[in-house]
Amino acid sequence: MNVLVFNCGSSSLKYQLLHMGEEATLLAKGCIERIGLKEGILTHKTEGKSNFELVQDIPNHTVAIDLVLKALVNPEHGVIADIKEIDATGHRVAHGGEYFKDSAIIDAKAKEQIAACCELAPLHNPANLEGILSMEKLLPGIPQVAVFDTSFHQTLPPVAFMYGLPYDCYEDLRVRKYGFHGTSHKFVAHKACDILGWKIEDKKIVSCHLGNGASVCAIKGGKSIETSMGFTPNEGLLMGTRTGSLDLGALLYISEKKNLSIEEANKMINKESGLAGVSGISSDMRDLEAAAEKGNKRAQLALDMFTYRVKKFVGSYIATMGGVDLVIFTGGIGENDILSREKIVGDFGYLGLDFDFEKNNGLRGKDAIISKEGSKVKAMVITTNEELVIAQDTQRLLKA
């Protein structure tokens, strides 16, 4: 089965074509940027062939996806002879609300429910839905599957997902914790247990997906029981440009003093805060670490705040589960930033995690155990692959 995976943003589109045999094989991947703007850019990569780049106006997602399909069958840089060789399409969808506890085959009802969640994820769901509708136009009849960032967290108990607001805010407006990065947390937890030869149903795991967007998840018996992101991705950890958890009174005070509109306040907490806001330099850990080495105190403060908050959430989730067997690091920072991992769990010996500083040192972008042999609690770096999860779920649902 050949599965074409799409991750559609408001002005961008990432894609992968995977052959789902006994093992998944990546055939091609690429991205399109500047959709809806002048001089959109398609970058297409195929194993064993030179990369292909196209610059032209790309007014909408239908045109963008049509360019992807043409690239895949192009005699010079394509990987299939005919579009009919694509057996199914899998879509990343940011928000499934309370409708979707699992990935879903897309039908009329699913499209209605995805549309109903657009007000919960106005920056993501409309683009995700547009990708689905575009495929319907271009390849009518091809099976499509939606894989939701939120569905893995639908096992959270009410004590974890409810906010201390008047109850009608939940009943009427569906305001609650939904959580995000679920596809990644689920994937790395299962992958780690496979590497260790464990049954995930018997284990307590804390998964740290650390990147420009970051979240921590408590996974007990293979199910998410707590996670740091909430009603929106802004809750929880300090992130690249997001505040993370914030006293709402402080936001009201700042908005009043600076005379901020709702739109301006939203921009501040999502686009102008976090590592970039505290440091005044960058949202990139590499930039901050370079500046901190030169004595920049605000860069060092931003780094310390980031690791402090991750450590705090990890500790609280261990308490929530009544213990832990494994702590996982994934995402761009989790997989590649040596110092962050060290600061977060380097002194967890009192919890039974004997951290191996030598194994951790120099480790980037590889699956590996970073706790010492015989450590009661394991620590691991696990590379995530959300596109593979989408392809696997697409295959699973269509076979069923």
C-alpha positions in Angstrom: 0.0 0.0 0.0 1.3 3.5 -1.0 0.2 6.1 1.5 0.5 9.8 0.7 0.8 11.8 4.0 -0.1 15.5 4.2 0.5 18.0 7.0 -1.3 21.2 5.8 -0.6 24.6 7.4 -2.3 27.8 6.6 0.4 28.8 4.1 2.5 25.6 3.9 2.2 21.9 3.2 4.5 19.1 4.1 4.2 15.7 2.5 5.6 12.2 2.4 4.9 9.2 0.1 5.5 5.9 2.0 5.2 2.3 0.8 3.7 0.3 3.6 5.1 -3.2 3.3 6.5 -5.4 6.0 8.6 -2.3 6.8 7.7 1.3 5.8 9.8 2.7 3.0 10.0 6.4 2.3 9.7 7.0 -1.4 9.6 10.8 -1.5 9.0 13.8 0.6 8.9 17.6 0.3 7.2 20.8 1.3 5.4 23.7 -0.2 5.8 27.2 1.3 4.1 30.6 0.6 0.7 29.1 -0.4 -1.6 32.1 -1.1 1.4 34.4 -1.7 3.4 35.3 -4.7 6.3 33.0 -5.6 5.4 29.9 -3.7 8.1 27.3 -3.4 7.9 23.5 -3.9 10.9 21.5 -2.7 10.7 17.8 -3.6 13.2 15.2 -2.5 13.6 11.6 -3.7 16.1 9.0 -2.6 18.8 8.5 -5.2 17.8 11.5 -7.3 18.6 15.2 -7.3 16.3 17.5 -5.4 13.7 19.4 -7.4 12.6 22.9 -6.7 9.8 24.9 -8.4 8.9 28.6 -7.8 5.5 29.9 -9.0 2.4 31.5 -7.6 0.4 28.9 -5.6 -2.9 30.5 -4.8 -4.5 27.7 -2.7 -4.1 24.1 -1.3 -5.7 22.5 -4.3 -3.1 24.0 -6.6 -0.4 23.0 -4.1 -1.5 19.4 -3.9 -1.8 19.2 -7.7 1.9 20.2 -7.9 2.8 17.5 -5.4 0.9 14.8 -7.5 2.7 16.0 -10.6 6.1 15.9 -8.9 5.4 12.3 -7.8 4.8 11.1 -11.3 7.4 13.3 -13.1 9.7 11.0 -15.2 12.9 12.8 -13.9 12.3 13.2 -10.2 9.1 11.2 -9.5 8.8 7.8 -7.9 5.6 6.4 -9.3 4.4 6.0 -12.9 0.7 6.8 -12.3 -1.3 8.6 -9.7 -3.4 5.5 -9.4 -0.5 3.9 -7.5 -1.4 6.1 -4.5 -3.7 3.8 -2.5 -4.7 6.2 0.3 -4.1 9.6 1.9 -3.4 10.3 5.5 -3.9 13.8 6.9 -2.6 15.3 10.1 -5.5 17.2 11.8 -4.6 19.4 14.7 -7.9 19.2 16.7 -10.5 16.5 17.0 -12.3 18.0 20.0 -14.2 15.3 22.0 -15.5 13.7 18.7 -12.4 11.6 17.9 -10.8 9.2 20.4 -8.8 7.6 17.6 -7.8 8.3 14.0 -10.8 8.1 11.6 -11.7 7.3 8.0 -12.9 10.5 6.5 -16.6 10.6 5.5 -19.2 13.3 5.5 -19.7 13.1 9.2 -16.0 13.2 9.9 -15.7 16.3 7.8 -18.5 18.0 9.6 -16.9 17.2 13.0 -13.5 18.5 11.8 -15.1 21.7 10.6 -16.9 22.0 14.0 -13.4 22.0 15.7 -12.2 24.9 13.5 -13.1 27.4 16.2 -11.0 25.4 18.7 -8.0 25.5 16.3 -8.6 28.4 13.9 -4.9 28.4 12.7 -4.7 24.7 11.9 -8.0 22.9 11.3 -9.3 25.1 8.4 -6.0 24.3 6.5 -6.2 20.6 7.5 -9.8 20.5 6.2 -8.8 22.3 3.0 -6.2 19.6 2.3 -8.8 16.9 2.7 -11.3 18.7 0.4 -8.5 19.4 -2.2 -7.7 15.7 -2.4 -11.4 15.0 -3.0 -11.3 17.3 -6.0 -8.1 15.9 -7.4 -8.5 12.2 -6.7 -12.2 11.6 -6.1 -12.8 8.2 -4.4 -9.4 7.7 -2.9 -9.7 6.6 0.8 -8.6 9.3 3.2 -7.8 9.1 7.0 -7.5 11.8 9.6 -5.0 11.5 12.4 -5.5 13.9 15.3 -3.0 15.6 17.6 -5.6 15.4 20.3 -7.0 11.9 20.1 -4.3 10.2 22.2 -5.2 12.5 25.1 -8.9 11.6 25.1 -8.1 9.1 27.8 -7.4 11.9 30.3 -9.7 11.6 33.3 -12.0 14.6 34.1 -9.9 15.5 37.1 -7.0 16.1 34.7 -8.9 17.8 31.8 -11.3 20.0 33.6 -10.5 23.7 34.5 -11.6 25.4 37.6 -14.1 27.5 35.7 -17.9 27.7 35.9 -19.1 24.3 34.7 -21.2 25.8 31.9 -17.9 26.9 30.2 -17.3 23.2 29.6 -20.9 22.2 28.9 -21.6 25.1 26.5 -18.2 26.1 25.1 -16.3 22.8 25.5 -13.5 24.6 27.3 -11.2 21.9 28.7 -7.7 20.5 28.4 -7.3 18.7 25.0 -3.5 18.3 24.8 -1.5 18.2 21.6 1.6 16.3 20.2 -0.4 13.1 20.9 0.7 11.4 17.7 4.4 11.9 18.7 3.9 10.9 22.4 2.1 7.7 21.4 4.7 6.8 18.7 7.8 7.3 20.9 6.3 5.5 23.9 5.6 2.4 21.8 8.9 2.6 19.9 10.9 2.8 23.2 9.0 -0.2 24.7 9.7 -2.2 21.5 13.5 -1.4 21.8 13.5 -2.4 25.5 11.4 -5.5 24.9 8.7 -4.2 27.3 5.0 -4.5 27.3 3.7 -0.9 27.3 0.6 -2.0 29.3 2.8 -2.7 32.3 4.8 0.6 32.3 4.7 4.1 33.5 6.3 6.6 31.1 7.0 10.3 30.9 7.4 11.5 27.4 9.0 14.9 26.7 8.4 16.3 23.2 10.7 19.3 23.2 10.9 21.6 20.2 9.7 25.1 19.3 6.4 23.8 20.6 6.9 21.5 23.6 4.9 19.3 25.9 5.2 16.6 28.5 2.9 13.6 28.7 2.3 11.0 31.5 1.6 7.6 29.9 0.3 4.8 32.2 -0.4 1.4 30.7 -0.1 2.8 27.2 -2.7 5.6 27.8 -2.3 9.3 28.2 -3.5 10.3 31.7 -2.0 13.8 31.9 -0.3 16.3 29.5 1.0 19.8 29.8 -0.6 21.5 26.8 -4.3 22.4 27.4 -7.2 24.0 25.6 -4.6 25.5 23.3 -0.9 24.7 22.7 0.1 27.7 24.8 -0.4 26.0 28.2 2.4 24.2 30.0 6.1 24.5 29.2 8.0 27.6 28.2 8.4 27.3 24.4 10.1 29.0 21.5 7.7 31.9 21.3 4.9 30.9 23.7 4.6 31.8 27.3 3.5 28.4 28.6 1.5 28.4 31.8 0.8 32.0 32.9 -1.2 33.7 35.7 -4.3 34.9 33.8 -4.4 37.9 36.1 -1.0 39.0 34.8 -2.3 38.8 31.2 -5.3 40.9 32.1 -3.1 43.4 33.9 -0.7 43.7 30.9 -3.6 44.0 28.5 -5.1 46.8 30.5 -1.8 48.7 31.0 -0.7 48.3 27.4 -4.2 48.7 26.0 -4.0 45.5 24.1 -6.8 44.1 22.0 -7.6 40.4 22.2 -5.7 39.9 18.9 -2.7 41.8 20.2 -2.7 39.9 23.5 -3.0 36.6 21.6 0.0 37.6 19.4 2.0 38.5 22.5 1.6 35.2 24.3 1.9 33.0 21.2 4.4 34.8 19.0 6.5 37.2 21.1 7.1 35.4 24.4 8.8 32.2 25.5 12.6 31.8 24.8 12.5 34.6 22.3 10.7 37.0 24.6 12.8 36.3 27.7 16.2 36.3 25.9 15.4 39.1 23.3 17.7 37.1 21.0 16.1 34.0 19.5 13.7 31.0 19.9 16.5 28.7 18.8 18.4 26.8 21.6 21.6 26.8 19.6 21.6 30.6 19.4 20.8 30.9 23.1 23.5 28.5 24.2 26.1 30.4 22.0 25.0 33.7 23.6 25.0 32.2 27.1 28.6 31.0 26.6 29.5 34.6 25.9 28.0 35.7 29.1 24.5 36.9 28.0 22.5 36.6 31.2 19.1 36.8 29.6 19.9 34.0 27.2 21.1 31.9 30.2 17.9 32.8 32.1 15.8 31.6 29.2 17.6 28.3 29.0 17.3 27.8 32.7 13.6 28.6 32.7 13.0 26.1 29.9 14.8 23.2 31.6 13.4 24.1 35.0 9.8 23.9 33.8 10.3 20.6 32.0 11.9 19.2 35.1 9.0 20.4 37.2 6.4 18.8 34.9 8.3 15.5 34.7 8.5 15.4 38.5 4.8 16.1 38.9 3.8 13.5 36.4 5.9 10.9 38.2 4.0 11.8 41.3 0.7 11.6 39.4 1.5 8.0 38.2 2.9 6.9 41.5 6.3 6.1 40.0 8.0 5.9 36.6 9.8 3.3 34.5 11.1 5.4 31.7 11.6 9.1 30.7 11.8 9.8 27.0 13.2 12.8 25.1 12.0 13.5 21.6 11.5 16.5 19.2 14.1 18.8 17.8 15.4 19.9 21.3 14.8 16.5 23.0 16.7 14.6 20.3 19.6 17.0 19.8 20.2 19.2 22.8 22.7 17.5 25.1 22.7 20.1 27.8 18.9 20.3 28.2 18.6 16.5 28.8 21.4 16.7 31.4 19.8 19.6 33.2 16.3 17.9 33.3 17.1 14.4 34.5 20.8 14.5 35.4 20.2 14.6 39.1 17.2 12.2 39.2 19.3 9.6 41.1 17.0 9.8 44.1 14.2 8.6 41.9 16.2 5.6 40.7 17.3 7.2 37.4 21.1 6.8 37.2 21.9 9.2 34.3 24.8 8.3 32.1 26.6 11.6 31.2 29.0 9.9 28.8 26.3 8.2 26.8 24.4 11.5 26.6 27.4 13.6 25.6 27.5 14.0 21.8 24.2 12.1 21.2 22.1 13.8 18.6 19.2 12.4 16.5 19.6 8.7 17.4 17.6 6.2 19.4 19.6 5.5 22.5 19.5 4.7 26.2 21.1 7.5 28.2 20.8 5.9 31.7 23.4 3.6 33.1 23.3 -0.1 32.9 21.3 -1.4 35.9 19.5 1.9 36.4 16.0 1.1 37.9 14.5 3.9 35.8 15.5 4.2 32.2 16.1 7.4 30.2 16.1 7.3 26.4 16.3 9.5 23.4 13.8 8.4 20.8 13.5 9.9 17.3 9.9 10.8 16.5 8.2 10.2 13.1 4.7 11.6 13.0 4.3 11.0 9.3 5.0 7.3 9.8 2.3 7.2 12.5 -0.2 8.8 10.1 0.7 6.2 7.4 0.5 3.3 9.9 -2.9 4.5 11.2 -4.2 5.0 7.6 -3.1 1.4 6.7 -4.6 0.0 10.0 -8.0 1.6 9.5 -8.3 0.8 5.9 -7.3 -2.9 6.4 -9.9 -3.1 9.3 
